[in-house]
């Protein structure tokens, strides 16, 4: 145990500065994500009926779904650092615009813009980490980045609640200012990263042609298509826990405090176990481990249907979280290996699009749960298990330059 801890510390010390800038900035940004946990409540207090609140939240989700098309292209066209900075500055400005929107129409436009500007960050950040991390360090590197995200979001809502009780404007200004702090850090400390799009990058024709080339390359890349589809199935299962579990657990007898403890258990396990687990599983073939993680996550979802006590919910959440801790960093690292250098930002854009689609499907899951109740967990779990089964198949890389290439690197991150 002590040797494993020393090895982990040594691995972390050897990580490049770029990862720590991204990680520190992401913690600050997620800690300061004051608006999202209280947005629905704020909109209700502003006088909007639930139907209009849903429209605003949906506008953000739609913006987040189309954002990767911009983020993936910009990451390859103008550089990772510039794209990250644009995303952060735009996100800060748009969240303030939402607060000062005078009517619903303006609010919907600003919400959509906020979704786009916020979520163009992901492809650029993932591409930059892939640029600077060697393959053997990527599983742990992506796990560190996830840890910052989870730690910040776990701590931030408590501060947001305090600010909200003082003044609603404070959560919007606090959110904007912490995002701008990250923008300054990114612009001054991050390297530019690769730029692989040639020509006049602001031209719509160049952008369309670059996406067309990336899409053709991805369509011929069998292992990439396999992972892309599996991640969509896994993500559909994943988002149900954060959309449906609150409704289901309280209907089956848990108090809101007990539900909060179950969700907190997820964050607790990630905080203390994900880095050691990632450092251990990185020695195994990433394709196989990704499949195991997807299936474990799905079984965790299914197990929510079979429990009827607080202890049972903790066990189900533990199984779900185990799958999450395996699946997300390993599959991100495996995806980075499948992404060609010339299309890296756009490949990560495709992965982000899958998460956006899963968020939209997740909203429908709440509606389906209203009809089928607890049985929805059985279907939800099947998505994760199907993702794991899909990863067991062997698909060829049909790109002309890769006809003789192995399906995946034999043994790396």
N, C-alpha and C positions, 0 to 999 in steps of 0.2 A: 504493500500500500504506500509506504513512504517513498520507495523507488519510483512508483508510478506518478506520485505527486511531484517529485523532483524532475522527472522527465517532462511532465506537463509544463512546469514552470520554465524549464529550459526551452521548450518549444515556443512558449509564449514570448519569451525574451528575444527569440530569433525572428519574430514577425517584423515585417517592414513598417516604417513609420506611417506610411499611407494608411495601413489598416487601422492603426491606433487613432489617426485623425478622423477617419470615417466612423470608427466606433465611438470615440468621445463625442463627436458631433451628433451622431445618431442618438446617443443617450440624452444629450441636452435637448435635442429636438423632440424626442418621444416623451421625455419628462415634461416638456412644455406643451404637449398636445392637450391643452386644457379644454378646447372647444368640443371635440368629438364626443366625449362621454356625456356632455351636458347639452348638446345641440338640440335634441328633441325636446328636452324640458324648456330650454330657452325659447324655442319657437312656439311652444304651447303658451308660455307666459306672455309672449308677444301678441297672442290672440289668434294664432293660426289653428284651425281645426286639424284633427289627426290626418285627414285626407291630404291637406296641403303640406303638413309636416312630412308625410310619406313622399310627396312630390319633390320636396327639397332634398331629402336623403337620397332619393332615387337619382336626382340630377347629379349629385356627387358621385354615385356609383357608376353612372353612365360615363361621366368624365374620366373616372378611373379606368374604365374599360377601354376607351379610345386612346388614353394617354400613352400606352406603350408604343403605338405607331409613331408618335412624335419622339418619345424618349429614346427608343431604339435607334431611330434614324439619326437624331441629333448627337447621340453618343458616338456614333461612327463618323459623323460629318463635321462637327465642330469641336469634338473632344469631350472626354468624360467630365473634366473639371468645369468647363463652361456650361455643360448641360446641367450638372448638379447645382451650380450657382444660380442659373436661371430658374430651376425648379424651386429652390429654397426662397429666393427673393419673390418669385411669383406667388408661391404659397402664402407667404407672409402678407403680401398686399391683398390677395383675394380673400383671405379670412377676415381682414378688416373691412373689405368691401361688402362682405355678407352682413356684417353687423350694421353698417350704415346704409344698407339697401332700403329705400323708402317704400317699396311695394313688393308684392309677390313676384311679379314678372322680372324685376331687376334682381331679386333674391335668387330666382331660379338660374338666371344667366350667370351670376357670380358663383353660385354653388357648382354649376357645371365647370366653370373656369377653374375653380378651386380643385375639383377632382382631377382635371387635366394637369394643372401645374404641379400639384402635389405628387402625382404618380408617374411623372416622367423621370423622377429621381431614380427609381428602382433599376431599370436597365443600365443606366450609366454607372451607378454605384457597383452593381454586380460585375459589369465589364471591367471597371477599373481594378477591382479586387483580383479579377482573373489576370489582368495585365501584370500585376506586381507580385502575385503569389505563385510560386512554383507548384506543380500538380500535387506534390506530396504534402503541401501545407494547406491546401484549399479546404478540406473538410473542417479542420480546426479553425481556419480563418473565418469561414462562413458561420461556424458555431459561435465564435466570439462576437461577430456582428449581430447575430440573433440574440445573444445574451444582453447586449447593450439595448437592443430594441425592447426586449421584455422587461428588463430592469427599469428602464425609463418609464415605460407605460404602467408598470406596477406602482411606482412611487408618485407619478404625476397626478392622478385623479384625486388623491387626498388633498393636495395643495389646490387643485382646481375647485374642489368643493368649498374650501375656505374662501377663495377669491370670489366665487359665485355668490356666496351669502353676503359679501360686502358690496359688490357691484358687478353686474353682468358684463359691463365693458371690460373689466379687468381680465376675464378669461380670454377675450379676443386679443387684447393688447399683449398680454403675457405670452400667448401662443405665437403671435407675430414676432415679438422681440426675441424669444428663444430661437425661433427659426432663422432670424437674421443673424444671430450670433454664429450659428452653424454655417450660414452663407459666407460670413467673413473668414471663418476658419478654413472653409473649403477653398475659397478663392486665393487665399494667401499661402496655404500650406500643402495643398494637394498638387500632384503632378498633372499635366494635361492628359496623359494617356494617349492611346492610339487614335489616329484619324485615318480612316481607310476609304472614305468616299472621295472620289476624284471629281473635278469639275466645279461648276458653279453650284455650291451646295444649297443655296437658297432657292434654286430653281425648282418648281414643282415637278418638272420633267425629270430632273436628276433624282429627286426624292422618290418618285414613282418607279423609275428604272432600278434604283438601288434596292428598293423593297422587292421588286419583281425578281431580281437576281438572287436575293437572300431566300425568297420563298421557293424558287426553283431548286436552289441548293438544299434547302431544308426538306423539300418533298422527296428528293433522291436520297437523303440521309436517313436510312431506315432506323438506326438506333435513336436518332434524334426524334423522329416521329413517334417512336415507341414511348420514349420518356415523356414527350409533350402530352400524348394522350393519357398516359398513366398519371401524370401530375394533375391533369384536369379532373380525372375520376377521383383521385385522392383529395383534391382541394374541395370538391363538392361535398365529400364526407366531412372534411375538416371544418368547414364553415357552419355546418349544422350544429355543432357543439356550442358555438357562440351565438347562434340565432334561436335555437329551439330549446336548449337545455334549461334555460331560466323558466320558460313556460311549463315544460314537462315536469321538472323536479318539484316545483311549488305545487302543481296540481296533484302530485303524488305524495304530498305531505311535508316536504322540506320547507322550512322557514326561509325568508330571504337571507338571514344571517348564515344559515347552514349552506344555502346555495353559494353565498360568497366565500365560505370556507372551502367548498369543493373547487371553485374556480381558482382560489388562491393556492390550493394544493398543486395545481398545474404550474403556476409560476414558481412555486417553491422548488419543485422537482427540477425545472429547467435551470433555475439559478444555481443549484448545487450539484447537479449530475450531468448536465449536457456536455460541458467541456471535457470532463474525464471520459465520458462515454464516446464522444467524438474522437478523442485522442486514441482510444482503443480500437474502434471499428475502422479507422482509416487504413488499417493494414489489410483489410479484406477487399475483394473485388467490389467496386462501388455499385455496379449494376445489380448484383445479387443482394447487396445490403439495402439498396433503395427499395427493391421489391419486398424484402422482409419488413422494412419500416412501413411501407404503404399498407401491407396486409395487417400488420399489428395495429396500426391506427384504425383500420376498418373494424377489426375485432373489438377494439375499445369502444367504438361507436355502437356496435351491435350489443355489447354487454350492458349498455344503459337500459335496454329493453328488459333485461332479466333481473334487475336489482329492485329492491323495495325498502331499503333502509339507508341511513346516512353512511354507514360503513360500506355498503354495497356501492353507493355512488362514488366514494373515495377509491374503491378498488377499480371501478370502471374508468374513472378519470386517470388513475395511475397507469392502466394499460394503454389508454389513448395517448397519454403524455409520453410513454416509452416509445410508441410508434412515431410520434411527432419528433422526439429528440433524435431518433435514428434517421427518419425519412427526410426531413427538411435540409439539414446541412449536407448530408451525403448526396442527395439528389441534386442539390445546387452545385456541388463540386463536380459531380458526374456530368451535369449539363455543361459546365465550363469546359470540360474536356471534349465534348462533342461539338462545341461552337468553334468554327474556323476563325482564325484571327481577323480575316477581312470582313466577317459578318458578325462579329462577337456581340456588339450592341443590339443588333436587330434580332439575333437569336434569343438574347435575354428578353427582348421585347415580346417575342412570341410566348415565352414562359409567363411573363407578366399578364399577357392577354388572357391566358388560361385562368389565372387568379381572378381577373376581372369578371370573366364569364361565370366562374364559380360563385362569386358574390351575388350576381344577379339570380342565379339558380337558387342560391341560399335563401334569398327573399321569398322565392316560391315555396321553399321548404316549409316556411312558417304557415303558409296557406294550406299545404298538403297535410301538415300535422293536425290542423283543425278538423280534418275529415277522418284521418286514420289513427290519430292519437299515438300511443306508445309504439304501435307497430311500425311507425316511420323509422325507428332506429334500426329495425331489421333491414329495410331497404337501404338506408344510409350506409350501414356497415358493408353491404355488398359492393358499393362503389369502391371502398378502400381495398377490399379483398380482390375485386376484379383488377384494380391497379397493380396489386402485387402479382397476380397471376399473369398479367400482360407482360411484366418485366421478365418472366421466365422464358418467353419466346425468343427465338433467334431471328433477327431481321438483318438483311444485308445492307451495306452502304453502297448505293448504286451510282454514286457520283463518279464521273469518268476518271478522275485522278485518284480514286480510292477503291477501285474494283478489287484490288488484292489486299486491302487493309483489313485487319481484324475488326470484329464488331465493336469492341471497346478495348481500351488499354488493359493489358492483362492484369496489372496489379498496381494501383496507384490510388490517389485521393479519391 
